[in-house]
Amino acid sequence: MRTATEKIVEDVLSLSRESRAFLAEKLLESLDCEEVFTASPEWMKEIRRRCREIDDGTVKLIPAEVVFEELDKNLG
C-alpha cells in the first residue's frame, strides 16, 4: 500500500517541467524561514517581473563566483 506522500510524488512527477519547477520553488520557499514573511504588493510585482525575465531569457544570470571574482579584481 502506497503512502500519501508516495502518491503525491507520483502525481507531481507526471506534471510538465514548468509545473514541477513551480511546485519545487514553492516547496523550497516554504523551507526558507520559520517566521511568516509577506512581501509588499510592490515587491511581489518586482519579484514576478524578475522571475518572468529569467524564464523568458531576456536577462542573463551571472554565477556568484564570477561576480565575486570581478569584485575582487576591481577592489584589489
Order of alpha helices (4+ residues) and beta strands (2+ residues): alpha-alpha-alpha-alpha
